[in-house]
Amino acid sequence: MSLQWPSKRLADVADIRVSNVDKKTSDSERPVKLCNYMDVYSNEYVDSRLDFMAGSATSAEIDRFGLNCGDVIITKDSETPDDIGIAAVIAEAIENLVCGYHLALIRPEASELDSVYLAKQLSTSRVSRYFALNASGSTRYALSISAIESVSIPMPPKPEQTMIAKILSTVDRAIEQTEASIAKQERIRTGLMQDLLTCGVDEHGNIRSEATHAFKDSTLGRIPIEWDVESLGNVIGSIKSGWSPTCEAEPSSEGEWAILKTTAVVWPGYAQGENKRLPANLRGDPSIEVKQDDILITRKGPVERVGVVVHVGETRSLLMIPDTVFKVRVSDHSQVVPSFLPLTLGSASVQSDWFQKKIGLADAQVNLNHSILRTTEFAKPNPEEQLRIVSEIKRCSSQATSDLNQLAKIRRLKSALMQDLLTGKKRVTPLLKPQLSC
């Protein structure tokens, strides 16, 4: 915490309300849009682009929990202590939007506290540790309103808060734009993958069709006659689960143990820079260290983030998987190219199968287990054709890979800026002087 700035309890500079508006709809209540847990968990800024759930609430609930531009919302309880206290800002006025259950509404006093600055302070490792220590529960963790009220917030002058918020918001926009570019490239890649993973590429480099090549019926539908249907359990060894101790938000340096973030496992590829430094009092676990040619699979979290699979082409040492990720390796006898496996597991047929089998958890989170993975069937060409398919998709994915590397750099910049600006280690006052002289 800054030694240069005074601090105040959050309750002294904001109005805090814990919502009790559930997802049930009643004809006796007024129709509303619900800002729910995942709207906050998945977005740092809540705006009208989100597809809010339709719900209902009483007039008293709307008066108390209706959301205004500049409100800050945090997740109040979850399955793990790492998922509580996640903050988002209501970035624009949205008619009839109400704060839903499992969330706390924080309305800062506009004259004293910038809302984006507050959300960033609530996202620091300092506050994350405080929330984890003050959450009650063993299998489910929850924050009391008194714990939220007692959070200590450094209070630089309001103009300085606003400048810090402006800088960090600019970085957030760069992250959003890069993520949008990655998503666009992913849509192109998905279309190509659909053709390659159902029809394949023959020895002449042509994508097969039933008009020009022989196909056969299988449990997965029509596939090229040269292909087999294989079970994942037959081609992998043991399934390793990870570990998620409370860590600093900052990434580690070479030579330091770190835990990967779940965001290190995304469809465009493996992002080793997405990690958190392991505290010095904890020892790394070599059994869950990521190695070249490992296959990583997200196993727990929001439904759209579970079942993502990547091949580790290269990686630095001393990175461990978190408990939201599985780690497997292709067996030597499998006749499966490691870089091909994530592609076929990302096919529409496998993902549809996983979507139906995922085990639901609370708060819109789901889980994959060992049994689901081992019984998964996929279409298997011979190794030579697997390599041809990998080559075609890699060529299509080059821009997304570049964007992914750029995204990791911007996120590292954001982490460093948050560490410097939110603690007062580096001041933004020189940027304010031209404004003050006008």
N, C-alpha and C positions, 0 to 999 in steps of 0.2 A: 504494500500500500504506500501511496505517496507520503513523504514526510513534509511536503511543501503545502499540501492542501488540508483543510479541516475535513472532518467526516461527519455524517449524520446518519441516524437510523432511518431506514427506508420509510418507516411509518411517520416520520417527522416531515417528510417532503413529498409524500404521495398518499393517495387514498387506495386501500387494498381491500379487495372483495373476492371471496372464494365462491365460485359459481355453483349453483345446485340445479341448473337447467338441464334436464335430461333429453334424450333423443326421442322420447315418446311424443306422439302427436295427439292432441285432444281437440274435439270440435268446440269445446267451451272456451278454448284459448285463442289468442291471436296468432296468425301465421307469421313466422319469422325465418330468417336465414341463420343457421347455427355455425359459429366458428368452433370447430371441434379440435380434439387433441392433435390429430395428424395435420391439420391446417397450420398449427403452431409448430409442431415438431419438425415439419419438413420445410418450413419457410421462415426466413428471418424477417421478411416484410409481407404482411397480409394485405392484399389489394383485391380489386374487383375481378382480376383474371382468374381467381380461384373458383372452383365449382363447389359452392357451399351447400351443405345438406339442408333440405327443407324441414322445418320443425314448427313447434308452437310453444308459446310461453304466455304466462299471465301478464296483465298490465303491470303488476308490481315487479315481476321478474324483468320485464323489458326496461322499466325505469331504472332498476338497480344494475342490470348486467348488459344493457345496450352499449355497444362499442362506438367510441368516437375516434376520429383521426388523432393520432398521438398517444393513444392508450398502449400500454405494454402488457402482453399476456405471457404467462409462464405455465409450463406443465407442472401440475401440483403433485401428481403421484404416478407411479409406473412399476414395472416388473423389476427394474434394476435402478440403483441410486444414480447411475450415470445419466438416466433419461429424465430426471426431475430437474426443474429449474431451467429448462430450455426456454429461451425468450424469443418473442417475435413482436414487432411493432405494427400497429394498425396504420398503414401508410397512406390511406385516403378515407374520406367519409363514404361509408357504404350503407345505404338505406336499409333499415330493419335488421341489421346484423347484431346478433346476441352472443355473448360468451357462453360456451357450453360447459358441461360437466368435466371434472378432472383438471380444470384450469383455474388460475387465479388472475383476476383483472387488477392491474396496477395503473392508476391514473396520476401521473406526476403533476405537481404544482408547476404550471407553465412558467411562472416568474423565477423559479429556482432550479428547475431540472429539465434538461433536454431529453426527450423521450428516446431518441436513438442512442444518445450517450448512456442513458440508464440501461437500455437493453444490452449494450456492449459491456458495461460493467457487470451485469448479471451473467454474462457469458464468459467471464474470466475464470482462470483456474482457481483463483482465490475464493470466489463465490461458489464455484462448483464443489470445492472441498467443504465449504461451510454447509451447503445444502446436503451433501452426502453424510456429513457427521450429524446433522440435525434431523435427518429423515427417520421416521419411526417405521418399524415393521421388520419382518424376516423374509417372507416370500413375496411381499408387496410393500413398496416403500411410499411414504406419504409425508408431505410437509404440512405442518400446522400453520395457521395464520400468524401465530406469534413468532415462529421461526422466520417467516417471510418478513414480518414487520421489523425484525431485529437485524436484518442484513445491514452492514455498514457500507455506505456509499461515499467515496471521496468527492468533495464538492469544490472544484475550481470555479472561478467566476463563470456565470452563464455564457458570455461570449466565447470563452475558451472551450466550454463543453460543446457548444454549437460547431466550432471549428473542428474539434476532434471528430464529432459526428459526421461532418461534411467529408473529411478525409476518408474515414472508414466506409462511409456510404459509397464514395467513388470507387473504392476497391471492390466493394460488394457488387456494384454494377458491372465492373470488369469481369468478375467471376460469373455473374449471371449471363453476360453476353458470350463468354467462352463456353459455358455449359449449353447454351442454345445452339452454338455452332456444332458442338459434339453431338447433341441430340439430332440435328439435321443430318449429319454424316451417318449417324446410327440408323436413321430411317432408310437411307440409301443402301447401307450395308445389309440391313435386314431383308430388303427385297432380293438382293443378290444371293444372300444365304439361303432363302427359301428355295430358289432354283437349284443351287449347288447341292444342298443337303437332301433334296428329294430326287433329283435327277443325276447329279454328279457331272464329272468332266471325263470324257473318254481320252484315250491315249493320243488323240490328235488335237486335244485342247478344245473340243466342242462340247457344249452343254447338251446332254441327251434329251430326247423327247420320245414319246411312245410311237411317233410317226417314223422315227429313224432307227430306234434301238429296241431291244427286247426288254420287257419288264415282267415282273411277277407279283402275285398277291402275297402279302405278309400280314403279321399282326399289327404292323404300323401303316398298312395301306400298300399301294403300289410302289415298288422299288425296283431299281435296275436288277436284271437277272444275276449280275455278278456279285451283288451285295448280300450280306448276311444280316440277321437281326441278333444283337448281342445284349446281354445283361451287364449293367455297370459293375455289379458285384463280381463278375468273372474276370474283369480286366484291371481291377485296382486292388491294392493291399489294404492295410488298416486305414480307418478313418480317424484322423486326429482332431480333437476339439481344442479350442484355445482358452485364453485366460484374459480377464479384463479387470486388473486392479485399478484403483484410482490413480491417475497419472496427471502430470503437468500437461497443459494444452500445447506447449511448444514441442516441435519435432526434435528428434535426437540428432547428434552429430555422428560422424563415422567413429567407430570404436565404442559407442554407447549402445546398451540394450534399449529397445523400444517395442511398443505394442502398435501394430498396424491399426488404423481406423477402418471401419467397415467401408468407408469411401475409397479405400485402396483397391477394392474389388469392384470394378465397374466394367460394363460390356466392352468399351473401347480398349481395355487392357489393365494391366497391373501398375498401380501408381505407388512405388515404394516410398515416395516423399510424404505420403499421407500416413503419418505415424505420430505417436506421443512418447516422449522420453519416459523410460521406466525410472521410478524414484531410486535414489542411491541406496536406500535400505533394503531393496528387493533384488533378488538374484534372477537372472534370465534362465529360461528353461530351453535347453538345446533340443528337446524332443518335439517342440512346436515351433522351432525356428524355420523360417521360409528358405527353401533351397531352389536352385535352378531345376526346372521341369516339374516342380510341384503344381498341382491343380488346386485352386482355392475356390470355395463355394460358400456364398453367404447363406447362413442357415436360420437366422432369427432377426426379426425386425419388421418394419412396415412391409405390407404385402408386395408392393412393387419393387422392393429391394432384396427380397428373398429368392434364392435360386439363381443368382448371378454367378457365372463361372468364368474364371480366367486361368490362362497358362502363364506361369512365371518363366519368361524367357531368360531374364537375368535379374539379379538382385544383389544388393549389398548384404553384408552379414549382420547378425545380431538383431533381426526383426522377427518378432513372434506374432502369431495370429491371435486375434481377440476371441472371446467366447461366442461371438456372432458369426464366426467363420469356421468351416471345416477345411482340413488339408488332407489331400490324398495324392498318391503317386500311381502311375500306370505300371503294371507288372511287366517284367521283361518278356514273358511268353505271350503277351496279349495281342500282338499284331496291331496295336493301336499307337499312332503317333501322338505324343503328349499334346502338341499344339492343336491337333484336330479335335481332341475330346471336348474342350469348351465350346467349340463351334457346333458339334452335333447335340450337345446338351442344351445349347441355346436355341435349338430348332423349335418350330411351332408345336410339333407333336409332343416333345419332351416337356416343354414349358407348360403346355396345356395340362398334361398329366400331373405335373408337380403342383400346378395351381389348384387342381381338384383335391389333391392329397395333403396339402399343407395343413398342419394342425393349428387351429386358431388359438391365439392367446388374447389377453385383455387389450383394450385400447387399440384395436385394429392391427395388432401385431400377429405374426404367424411364425411357424417353425417347421423346418425340415428335419427329419431324423434319419438314423442309419438305415432303417428298414426301407424307407421311401427311396433312398439313394441306391441301395444294393439291388432293389428289384426293378430299377429303371431300365427300360429297353431302348436301344438306339440302333439306327441303321449304320452298318459298318462296311465301307468299301475296303479294298486291299490297301496296304500301306502306301503304295506308289500313287494311287488315286487320292488318298487322304492328303498327301503332300501337294498334289496339284490343286486341290480345293483350298488348302491353307494358303497357298501362294496367291490364288485369285482374290481371296478375301483380304489378305494382307495388303495387296496392291490397292484395293478399294478403301482400306482403313488408314492409309498413310496420313491423311489430313486429320482424322480424328485422333490418331496417335500424337501428332504434333500439338493439337489443341489440348490433349490430355496432359502433356508435359508442361505446356504453358499454364494450364489450370493449377498444377501442383506448385509452380513458381509463384503465381499470384496468391495462392493460399498461404504459402510460406511468408510472403511479404505481409499479408494481413496479420498473421500470427505475430510477426516481429513488431509491426506497428501497434497492435493492441498492447503488447507487452510494454512498449516504450511510452505510448501516448496515454494509456489509461492508468499508469502508475506515476506519471509526471516525470519519468526519467528523461524524456525529451519534451520540451514545452512548445506549444504552438503560438505563444504570445508574439513572436516576431511577425507572424502572418496577420496578426490583428492590428499592428501599428498603422498601416496605411488606412485602414477603416477608421481608426480612432482619430486620425489627423484630418479627416474630411469634415 
